[in-house]
Amino acid sequence: MKNITFLFLLVFFISCTNKTIDHPNVLFISIDDLNDWNEPLGGNNQVITPYLSDFSNESVNFTKNYCTSPGCNPSRSTMMTGLHTYTSGMYSNYQDWRKVPKMAEATTLAEYFKNNGYYTAGAGKIYHYSQVHPDSWNNYYPSQVNNMPKDYIPEDAPVNMPPFKYMYNAFDWEGISVGNEETSDYKSVEYISNMLKKDHDKPFFLACGIYRPHLPWYVPKKYFDMYPLEDISMPELLENDTSDLGDRAKELISRGGNYHKNVIEAGKWKEAIRGYLASITFADAMVGKLLENLKMSKYADNTIIVIWSDHGWQLGEKMHWRKFALWENVIKTLLMIKAPEGITVLPSGSNNGKNVESLTSLLDIYPTLVELCDLPKNNNLEGKSLVKLLKNPERKIDRSIITTYDFADYSVRKGPWHYINYVDGSEELYNLENDNEEWYNLIGQGSYENIVDELRSHIPTDPVKIPKKSLIPLLEHHIPPVTSKEFYFSEERINWLKRFNN
């Protein structure tokens, strides 16, 4: 009888201490313009990201994750609505996503959680700058009409990059003489951290948009000091790397004032790389502050953590700078997910410390979180849930991933292959297993014709065009988005681009 009583009490104790989490909380962390220069993805052997590195041992790391578009606005808005560019018509930074009819009709990720009983709050850049979306949030910092805190800008900006005609005015860097507390990212992190210290009577969805390493690279000097200029390594380059590229690719490289030419002539290449690295390490510290505050809170064991970046960046590879291109280190993004033990659909939690090598998309975040949080299925989403990969990261999934730039430039990733098809008809094909720098364009080599045909077949045949009412006024340094093949070859566009001739 004593043994039976003991077993009953033991089962009762286990059942009480292993309570199922029906609707876990979500901590949703965005890092802006971060390429694979972080320790978990290993794209740079000198970068210092201790918090992301530690978190990779506590999460599942999706090593081949891709954006829908290499621009902040289309990448973020498509991810938050679950609709790809070519089915929504949202392709460019120079659109207002809220005026794209299909996106205006969609229920955003945060809004879906809000509508299903979650408290939603955010801070910093989740949507693109002023294109805010109050319906998504119960509260936002600094406000529902201004999502980004005021940042510290040196009085003598630009400090280090000599301005050139049509340069993006934030293309600059400096180790500033202020503490973390005076930066906009710290203010966003502090707001969300304070949310973690509060009592909540319903599950929460908390989003924090960390702005760095987006330009300008103004972060506290201590982060610059971590990267002595004389120790900075340059990207690996191949002489005449661009000789096998078509006209459209070469235009993407040099337009906008030809950043590479101006950086080289100013002797600023190493300095710029240092600014980017310092900004990454600063962003990592901000992530660390959030994660530490979650660990110290009472929500540590019932909160899903998602860390993602909206797209990558180039710093001179192929003589190209910034985003707005379709090469691998521009379209590949950070994605790390940690699911706690005890949630209904994944009782054992995520299989942490493992890498996923199967191809995934930022579009997958929305359906993954809906399933993990046991919410009603949203049938309007185009991504795929990653729950099975969180359980078994080594699972192999045969899948193609599409990324677009503007209306008619396409990237197709499948297996080891990366195929790019441009609006002018030019093409590129790379085998990333033996050419991860994408130096050798295989187009035109007869032995790859069947592969090109198969990859080309994944390109949408009837993509939605850019709704004209969604276009926003262009500034002088902007490039008109390609709205059709006819517009690409038009005199209007050609005349606009003449301003960038060197």
ABEGO torsion letter per residue (X at the ends): XAAAAAAAAAAAAAAAABBBBABBBBBBBBBBGBBABBAAAGABAABBBAAAAAAAAABBBBABBBBABABAAAAAAAAAAGBBAAAAGBABAABBAAABAAAAABBBAAAAAAAAGBBBBBBEBABBEABBBAAABABBOABAABABBBBBBBAAOBAABBBBBGBBAABBBBBBBBBAAABAAAAAAAAAAAAAABBBABBBBBBBBBAOABOBBBBBAAAAAABBAAABBBBBBBBGAAAABBAAAAAAAABGGGAAAAAAAAGAAAAAAAAAAAAAAAAAAAAAAAAAAAAABAAAAABBBBBBBABBBBBGBGGBBEBGBABAAAABBBBBBBBBBGBAABAAEBBBGBBBABBBBAAAAAAAAAAAAGBBBBAABABBBAAAAAABAABBBBBBBBBBBEAABBBBBBEABBBBBBAAGBBBBBBAAABAAGABBABGBAAAAAAAAAAAAABBABBBBBBAAABBBBBAABBBBBABAAAAABAAAAAAAAAABX
